[in-house]
């Protein structure tokens, strides 16, 4: 950048006489790039169900996508039933995507049917956490990305259920961010009734999956004034409440629902002060409602004055720190 205008710039090009030209202005070059995903896997700790030779679990987060097993950059278990590999991120993260690189030199079909599980539980070594994806196949040596849509968890497992197999992972990359404080995960839940297996806990499982058939939504029966209630166990100042609506059917059912916050259980908590009325939420969308520090132990979502199904695919609550 040349700051002074109205002066002459002298240039000498090879094989040509000196050239002089006036400075007419300042040219500034800029460059824009798309945001680079943050691979939080590199910050974690890893384990696996067993180890084939020297194919340690750390090989899958070494930042190297080399997919020839003999190069020594792949993790691999022995030929076990239900083999698994686990990444511990040490803190809860919102997981956007998981990218897996498959072995190139042999046996790419071994990965077929593996599941990606994400959550905060170590039950069954973490393999019982909610499922992000099932891997139908990954081509030999290829890297494939699976969308987890903000699922929350500290642990990311890759497991081959129901089969005796080698689990080989040449690289696992995780794009995610540290979660804000979602105090809903710390509470207890109830609802006015339960449609099938759509239990109230599904709405605070950390999974925004909005296809009802994926089993991550809470739902009541078709009742008058259906409600769902979160008990935070003590009084909180509530900053926002975020609700994820069902995607595959009937998004209009949520229209007119109210968010109620307070410390009373009168009318099952539905008589507490109102934070917001939900006019609508698009199918599969997550919408945030500001409650501006309203205080309460109980957070209710109720559809008043109407016979309806109340379906909630996720409820997230951010309190005032």
C-alpha positions in Angstrom: 0.0 0.0 0.0 1.4 3.4 -1.0 0.0 6.2 1.1 1.0 9.4 -0.8 -1.0 10.3 -3.9 0.0 12.8 -6.6 3.5 11.3 -6.9 5.2 9.2 -9.5 6.1 5.5 -9.2 9.1 4.3 -11.1 9.2 0.7 -12.4 11.9 -1.1 -14.2 10.9 -4.2 -16.1 13.5 -6.6 -17.4 14.6 -5.7 -20.9 12.5 -2.5 -21.0 13.3 1.2 -20.1 12.2 2.7 -16.9 8.5 3.4 -16.7 6.9 6.2 -14.7 3.2 6.4 -13.8 1.2 8.6 -11.5 -0.3 7.2 -8.3 -4.0 7.5 -8.7 -5.2 5.8 -5.6 -4.7 2.9 -3.2 -5.5 -0.6 -4.1 -6.1 -3.0 -1.3 -6.3 -6.8 -1.9 -8.7 -8.7 0.3 -9.4 -12.4 0.5 -12.4 -14.2 1.9 -12.7 -17.8 2.8 -15.4 -20.1 4.1 -15.1 -20.9 7.8 -12.9 -23.8 8.5 -14.5 -26.5 10.6 -12.9 -27.0 14.0 -11.7 -30.6 14.5 -12.3 -31.0 18.2 -11.4 -34.7 18.0 -7.7 -33.7 18.3 -8.4 -32.3 21.8 -9.9 -35.5 23.2 -8.9 -38.8 24.7 -9.7 -42.2 23.1 -10.3 -45.8 23.9 -11.4 -48.9 22.0 -12.8 -52.4 22.9 -9.5 -54.1 22.0 -6.3 -53.4 19.9 -5.1 -55.3 16.9 -1.3 -55.3 16.9 -0.1 -51.7 17.3 -3.3 -50.1 15.8 -3.9 -48.0 18.9 -7.1 -45.8 19.2 -5.0 -42.6 19.1 -4.2 -43.3 15.4 -7.7 -42.3 14.5 -7.2 -38.7 15.8 -3.6 -38.1 14.6 -4.7 -35.6 11.9 -3.6 -38.0 9.2 -6.0 -39.5 6.7 -3.5 -42.0 5.3 -5.7 -45.0 4.7 -3.2 -47.8 3.9 -3.2 -49.8 7.1 0.5 -50.6 6.8 1.4 -46.9 7.1 0.5 -47.2 10.8 -2.1 -44.4 10.9 -5.3 -46.4 11.4 -6.9 -47.6 14.7 -8.2 -51.2 14.6 -9.8 -53.6 17.1 -9.5 -57.4 17.2 -12.2 -59.5 15.6 -14.7 -59.1 18.4 -18.4 -59.0 18.9 -19.8 -55.5 19.0 -16.3 -53.8 18.6 -16.3 -50.1 19.5 -14.1 -47.0 19.5 -14.8 -44.0 21.8 -13.7 -40.4 21.8 -14.0 -38.4 25.1 -14.1 -34.7 24.4 -13.8 -34.0 28.2 -16.7 -31.6 28.0 -20.1 -31.5 26.4 -20.1 -30.3 22.8 -22.7 -29.6 20.1 -21.7 -31.9 17.3 -22.2 -30.7 13.8 -20.6 -33.4 11.8 -18.4 -36.5 12.1 -16.1 -37.5 9.3 -14.7 -41.0 9.0 -11.9 -42.2 6.7 -12.1 -45.9 5.8 -9.3 -48.3 5.1 -8.1 -48.3 1.5 -5.9 -51.4 1.1 -8.3 -54.1 2.3 -11.8 -54.9 3.5 -13.7 -51.6 3.2 -17.0 -53.5 3.8 -16.0 -54.1 7.4 -17.3 -50.6 8.3 -20.8 -51.4 6.9 -23.5 -51.1 9.6 -21.4 -49.2 12.1 -23.2 -46.6 14.2 -22.2 -43.2 15.4 -23.4 -42.6 19.0 -23.2 -39.3 20.8 -24.1 -38.4 24.4 -23.0 -38.0 28.0 -23.5 -41.5 29.3 -20.9 -44.3 29.7 -23.6 -47.0 29.9 -22.5 -49.9 27.8 -19.2 -48.1 27.3 -21.0 -45.2 25.7 -22.7 -47.3 23.0 -26.2 -46.7 24.5 -26.1 -43.0 23.8 -28.4 -41.5 21.1 -27.6 -42.4 17.5 -26.4 -39.8 15.0 -26.0 -42.1 12.0 -25.7 -45.6 10.6 -22.9 -46.1 8.2 -24.2 -48.1 5.2 -20.8 -48.1 3.5 -17.7 -46.0 2.9 -15.7 -46.6 -0.2 -12.1 -47.9 0.2 -9.9 -45.0 1.3 -12.7 -42.5 1.2 -13.7 -39.9 3.8 -17.4 -39.6 4.5 -19.1 -36.9 6.6 -22.2 -37.5 8.7 -24.5 -34.7 9.9 -25.4 -34.8 13.6 -27.2 -31.5 13.6 -26.1 -30.1 16.9 -26.5 -33.3 19.0 -24.9 -32.8 22.4 -22.5 -35.0 24.1 -19.1 -35.6 25.7 -18.6 -39.0 24.2 -18.6 -40.0 20.5 -18.7 -43.8 19.9 -18.4 -45.7 16.7 -19.6 -49.3 17.2 -20.5 -52.2 15.0 -23.5 -53.8 16.8 -24.6 -57.4 16.6 -21.6 -58.7 14.6 -18.2 -60.1 15.2 -15.9 -57.9 13.2 -12.7 -55.8 13.0 -13.4 -52.1 13.4 -10.9 -50.1 11.5 -10.8 -46.3 11.5 -8.1 -44.5 9.6 -9.3 -41.0 10.8 -12.2 -39.6 12.8 -12.8 -35.8 12.6 -15.4 -34.0 14.6 -16.7 -30.5 13.8 -18.3 -29.2 17.0 -18.4 -26.4 19.6 -18.6 -26.3 23.3 -22.2 -26.3 24.5 -23.7 -23.4 26.3 -25.2 -24.2 29.6 -28.4 -26.1 28.7 -29.8 -26.6 32.2 -32.7 -28.7 30.8 -30.4 -31.7 30.7 -30.1 -31.5 34.5 -33.8 -31.7 35.2 -36.7 -34.1 35.5 -39.6 -34.2 33.2 -43.3 -35.2 33.1 -46.2 -34.8 30.6 -50.0 -35.0 30.7 -50.0 -38.4 28.8 -47.7 -40.4 26.5 -48.3 -41.3 22.9 -46.7 -44.7 22.3 -43.1 -44.6 23.5 -42.7 -40.9 23.0 -41.6 -40.3 26.6 -41.1 -36.8 28.1 -37.3 -37.5 28.5 -36.9 -37.5 24.7 -37.3 -33.8 24.7 -34.1 -33.3 26.8 -31.9 -36.0 25.4 -29.6 -33.5 23.7 -30.7 -34.6 20.2 -32.6 -32.2 17.9 -33.5 -35.0 15.5 -37.0 -34.0 14.4 -38.3 -37.0 12.4 -40.7 -38.6 14.9 -39.8 -42.1 13.8 -36.2 -41.6 15.0 -37.5 -41.9 18.5 -36.1 -38.6 19.9 -39.4 -36.6 20.3 -41.8 -36.4 23.3 -45.5 -36.6 22.5 -48.7 -36.6 24.4 -52.0 -38.2 23.4 -54.7 -36.2 21.7 -55.9 -34.5 24.9 -57.5 -31.3 26.0 -54.9 -28.8 27.3 -51.9 -31.2 26.8 -48.7 -30.2 28.7 -45.1 -31.0 29.2 -43.1 -30.0 32.3 -39.5 -29.6 33.2 -38.5 -29.5 36.8 -35.1 -27.9 37.3 -35.0 -29.0 40.9 -34.3 -25.4 42.1 -35.1 -21.9 41.0 -33.3 -20.6 38.0 -33.3 -17.3 36.2 -34.3 -18.3 32.6 -32.7 -16.4 29.8 -34.1 -18.4 26.8 -36.1 -21.5 25.9 -35.4 -23.1 22.5 -37.9 -25.6 21.1 -37.4 -27.9 18.1 -40.6 -28.8 16.3 -41.5 -32.1 14.5 -40.3 -32.2 10.9 -42.1 -35.1 9.2 -45.7 -34.2 10.0 -48.1 -31.7 11.5 -45.9 -28.7 12.4 -49.0 -26.6 13.0 -49.9 -28.6 16.1 -47.5 -26.5 18.2 -49.3 -23.3 17.2 -50.7 -21.5 20.2 -48.6 -23.4 22.8 -47.5 -21.3 25.8 -44.2 -21.4 27.7 -44.9 -20.9 31.5 -42.2 -20.4 34.1 -42.5 -20.3 37.9 -42.4 -22.1 41.2 -46.0 -23.3 41.5 -47.5 -26.7 40.7 -51.0 -25.3 40.6 -52.7 -26.8 37.6 -49.6 -29.0 37.1 -47.5 -25.8 36.7 -49.6 -24.4 33.9 -50.8 -21.5 36.0 -47.3 -20.0 36.3 -46.4 -16.7 34.6 -46.2 -16.8 30.8 -42.9 -16.3 29.0 -44.2 -16.6 25.4 -46.9 -17.8 23.1 -45.7 -19.8 20.2 -47.5 -18.6 17.1 -45.7 -21.2 14.9 -42.4 -23.0 14.4 -41.5 -24.3 10.9 -41.3 -28.0 10.4 -38.0 -29.4 11.8 -36.9 -25.9 12.9 -35.6 -24.8 16.3 -36.9 -21.5 17.6 -35.6 -19.5 20.6 -37.9 -17.5 22.9 -36.5 -14.8 25.2 -37.7 -15.0 28.8 -35.5 -12.2 30.1 -34.5 -13.6 33.5 -37.9 -14.9 34.6 -37.5 -17.0 37.7 -38.8 -20.5 38.2 -38.1 -24.1 39.0 -40.7 -25.3 36.6 -40.9 -24.7 32.9 -44.2 -25.8 31.2 -45.2 -26.0 27.6 -48.9 -26.3 27.3 -51.5 -25.9 24.5 -54.5 -24.3 26.3 -58.1 -24.6 25.3 -57.7 -27.1 22.6 -57.7 -30.9 22.1 -54.3 -31.6 20.5 -51.1 -33.7 20.4 -48.2 -31.8 21.9 -45.0 -32.9 20.3 -41.6 -31.6 21.3 -38.4 -32.9 19.6 -36.1 -30.9 21.9 -36.4 -28.3 24.6 -33.2 -26.4 25.6 -33.0 -23.9 28.4 -30.3 -21.3 28.9 -30.2 -19.7 32.3 -28.7 -16.4 33.4 -25.1 -17.0 34.6 
